[in-house]
Structures are given as structure tokens and as C-alpha cells.
Amino acid sequence: MGAFKFRGGFNALSNLTPEERAAGVLTYSSGNHAQAIALSAKILGMKATIIMPEDAPKLKVQATMGYGGNVLFYDRYKEDRDEVASALKEKTGGVL
């Protein structure tokens, strides 16, 4: 993961309210952004759910999980990631 991605992700999560942090964060990515958000959330004591395509590189998936991210897979050919994220946001109240 690049330092640029981490700094941006950490800064964004750091600026969330206590209520938003408690709700957790949702994002979609198949790579470095996923890892940055997962690690930033872990450091800040937040839950992070990362929506990743089923065909995301295995190393990226493993790294994201290793940083504490809860990975939710979707089929990029049959599902729209925005719709998947919106439905999850509606269900969990997480910040997208």
C-alpha cells in the first residue's frame, strides 16, 4: 500500500464524528485503497467493510483482511458496486 493512500484514508476516517466511527466505514476497492481504509480503521478502533470484486488479486484480498478489513465480495459482471454499497449502508448504517 502506498503512503499516499494511507494518509488520505487515515485523514478521512480521523475526521468522522464519534457516532460515525461507531457505525463503521464501508468502501469499495480492489487494491491499495482497501488496505489503507482497513488499516486506518483498525488504528482508530473502527469496523471496516471493504466491498471487493470476486476477481480481486488474492494478495490484495489477503492484505486487506490482514489489516482487519471485513471483505464482502461481489460479482463485477452481474452486480453494481454502488448498489451493493448502498444496500449495505442501509442495512448497517455505516459511513460510505
N, C-alpha and C positions, 0 to 999 in steps of 0.2 A: 504494500500500500504506500502510496506517495504521501509525503508530509503535507502537500497542498490539500489533498482530500481530507486528511485527518484534521488539520487546522480548521478547515471550513465546517466540517461536521461537528467538531467539538464546540466551536463558537456558536453554531446554530442551536445545539442542544443546551448549551450553557445559558442561553437567553430565554429558555422556556420558563414559564411560571411553575411554582411548586405543584399546582393542580395538573398542569400539562405533563410534567415529569412523572407524576404518579400514574397517569394514564398510559404512559409508554409512547414509543415512537414507531411509526410504520414508514417504510420506504421501499422502493424497488430499485434493484441494481443487479447486474450480473458480475460485478467485479470489485474494483477498489472502493467505490462509494459505499458498497455494502459493508466491507470490512471496517471502513472508517466510522460509520454510524454504529456498528456493533461494538467496537472498542470504546468509542466515546460514551455510549450509553452505559456500558459496563463500568467505566470510571466514575460516571455520575450517578450510579446506582439505579439506573432505569432499565425497563424492559425494552428490547428492540426486536421487532419482527421485520424481517427482510423478505420481500417478495422477489423470488428469483426464477428465471425460466428453467424448465427441467433440463435443458441442454447447456446450462452454465458450466464453465470449466470446473471440474471436480476440485482442483486445488483452491479455486476461489470460494467454492462452497465450504470446503473443509476449514479454510482460514476464517471465514465469516462465523461459522459455528464455534471455532476455537476461541474467537473473541467474545463469545457469549450470545451471538445473534440467534434468534429463533427463525429458521428458514422455512418459508412457505413456498412451495413450488407451484408454477402454473405452466400451462402449455401455450407457448407464444403463438402457435399456429391456430389455436382454437379459442383462446381467451384473450381478452384485452386487459393489460396490466392495470390500467386506470380503473376499470370496473372492479377488478379483484381487490384493489386497494380501497376503493370507496366502500365496497361491501364490508371489508374487514374493519374499516374506520367506523362504520355504522354499528357494527357488532361490538367492538371493543372500546370505542371512544378514544382510541389512540390518536396521536398527532401525526398527520401526514405531511 
